[in-house]
Amino acid sequence: MRQLNDLDLKLLRVFTTIVESGGLAPAQLALNVSQSTLSTQLAELEKRLGFRLCRRGRAGFALTAAGEKLYGASGELFSAVERFQKVTADVSGEMKGTLRIGTVDAMLSNPDFDLPAILGAFAGRAPSVVLELSTDSPDAMARAVSDGTRDIAIGPFVKPPRQASTDVAYLPLYRERQAMFCAEGHPLFGRRKVTLADIRGHAFVARRYLHLFDLEIIGHLKAGAVVDQMEAQAALILSGRFVGFLPIHYAEMVGRERRLQKLPLGPAGEYESPFFLLHKRHAEDNVVLRSFLNRVAESRKAG
C-alpha cells in the first residue's frame, strides 16, 4: 500500500477496534456491524496490504507478527492525525478532534462537581468534538495523562511536592467527604455507638487505590476484601458482611434502595479526599481543552 486513502484509514480503524476489543465477535458491539462484515473488511485490508494480520477461528483471535507491527504503527498514525486535527483547530479557532477524559466511578451523585452539566455545556459549545469518557483508578489515569493517552483525568490524586518536576498540571476541584458504612444484617448495624476497636473485629473492604490509607485510618492489619470500583465496594458492604468507606453522597444515593448506616464513630470514621483535574502542562493552549477547562470554571462559580 504505497499511499493511504480514506478507505485504508477506515479499514485500519476497524482493524484497531477489533484488536482492542479482543476479536471479531466482541468488536460487533463497538462498531455496530455484523461479524461477517468485519471479517470481510479485515480480509480486504489484508488483501490491500499483501500480508496476513491475524489468526481467527476456533482457537481464538491472535495477531501475527506483522499484525502486531501494524497495530503499533496504526496507533502512532491515529495519534498523529489527532494532533494534526488539534493544531488546525487551534489555528482556525474551530473545535474539532477528540477529547479523552478519565474519571473515577460514582461521580453522578456528587453535588460538588456536576459532571453531566459540564459535559453538556462543553458538547453544546463544541458539537464537532468527539468525547471519549472512561473510568479508571487514579494511578492509571495519572499515567495516561502523563503519557498522552488521556487529555484530562478527574479523581482523588495525591499532588506531587512543589519541588518535584512533573509534566502534569494539578487543578484543585473540591474535597469529597468519606465515611464508614455498614448495611442491614451486619452486627454493627443499628448500634448507637461504635469504636475503632469494634471495627477492627470485622472484615473491612478497601479500594485498591486507597488501600493503605483506609487501613491506616482504622488500624487494620489487612483488608478482608479489596476492590477497584465503588460499585463493587458498595455491593460488599450491602452484603452485610463488610464495613468500609464510601463517599457520603454516593452512600445516600445507594441507601435509597438498600439500607446503609453511617457508623457513629465521630471524626475517626470520616475523612476528606482531595479531588483534582489533571492535564498536561501548557495543554491549555489547545482550544478544545481550554474550552473544557472554562466549562469547569463556570460550573464551580455557579456552584
Summary of the structure (lengths in Angstrom):
residues: 303
radius of gyration: 23.5
end to end distance: 54.6
largest distance: 75.2
contacts: 890
relative contact order: 0.13
helix: 47%
strand: 21%
